[in-house]
């Protein structure tokens, strides 16, 4: 989001010919995935993946921190046993019923976000921008207090 904040509306919406088309479209896709899976682990069932305002960059900037905080709150309150339990009887956006262990959902959310953030970084490079580092190890190096606290 920080890297995209500096883009013009034309750059945010430039169509790269991918499924989500643009930087903004890809960010919306990541956000919507983060939100729908959070609601599913919380026992909620969303009617649709996207809300009408989701394609507004300002809406993403305002709404995403709440979704991130929701994940942190959920993770802080979940037990080892609960993370192994199935998240049951949620409906996909097409109405199908599914269940899977919560830990698989968490792994999917992390993998999904990483995959699509990588696409955004490629879009930024294609526009001649210098993208931020995406490597997890770089995050750990930038946060020495957090990584040393786990020792």
N, C-alpha and C positions, 0 to 999 in steps of 0.2 A: 504494500500500500504506500509506503514511503517513496519508493521509486516511481510509482505511477502518479503520485501526487504532483510531480513536476512536469507531467505530460500535458500537452495541449488537448483540447477536445478531439481534434482530428487524429492526433497520435493515439489517444485512448481508444478510439473507435476504428482505427485502420484495420481493414479486413485482410488478414493473412491467409485466408483460404482454409482455415482449420475448422473443426467442428464448432468451437466456441467463437470463432472469427477474429476476435480482437483481444487486446489487453483487458479492456473492461469486461468483455463477454467471458473471458477466462476467469477473471477475479470473481465475477458474479457466480459462475459455476462452482468455484471452490467454496465461496461463502454459503451458497445454497446447500451444498453437500454437508458442510460443517454443521449448519443449522438443522437440517432434516435428520441427520444421524444423532445429534444431541437430543432432539425431541424424541426420537425413537428409544434411546437408552433411558430417557426419563418417563417412558410409558405413554407418550403422546403420539398421535397420528395426524400428520399434516395432509391436507387435501391435495396440495400441489407443491411442486418443488420451488417455484418462483412466485414471489408476490409482485404486484404491479409496480412498485417503486424500486425494485431491486436493481434495475439497470441504471440507476442514478448513482454516480460515484460518491456524492455527498451522503446518500443513504447508507452505502456500504461503510463509509468512514464512521458513521454514527452507530450503525447496528452491529458491526463485526466485533468490537470489543465486548459487547454483552454476550455474544455467542462464545467467544473465547473464555470469558469469565464463567459462563455456564459449564463449559468443559472442565475448567479448573475446580469448580465447586463440586461437580459430579465426581471427579476423580478423588477429591479429598474425602468424600463421604462413602465411597464404594469400598466394600470389603474384598478380601481375596476370594472368598466364596461367591460373592455377587458377581465378580468379573468373570467367573467361570460359568455362571448361569446363563441360560438362553434368554435373549430378549424376544419374547413371544408375542404373537398375534398382532404385530403391526402390519399395516397395509402399505404396499409400495404405491407409488404414484399411479400405477395402472390398476390398483385394486387387489392385487395378488397378496395372499397371506404368506409370511415367512417367519422363520425364527433362526437365530444363531447366537452363539455365546457373545457376551458383551466384549470380551477381549478381541474377538475377530473384528467387531465393528470399530473398535479403537484403532487397530492396526490398519484397517481399510482407510479410515479418516486420515491418518498420518500419511500413508502411501499416496492416497488420492491428492492430498494437498501438495505433497512433494512433486508428484508428476506434473501437475498443472502449473505450479510455481516455476518449474523448469521451463515450461513452454513460454511463460511470461518473460523469463529472462532471455530466452531466444528472441522473442519479439523485440525486446529492448535493444539487444545487440543489433538486430536487423535495422533498427532505426538510428543506429550510431550512438546509442546511449551506453553508459557503463552501468551494468546492473550490479546490485548488491551480491555479496557472496551467499550461496545457498547451502554450502556444505555444513552438515551438522557439527563437524569438528570445529569449524570456524566459529559457530555459535558458542560451543563450549569454551574455546579459547577467549572469546570476548566476555564471558561470564565466569571469571576465575573463582569468585566467591561462591557461586552456586555449585560448581563442580568440586571444589575442595571441601564443601560442607558435607558432601556425600561420603567422603573418605573416612 
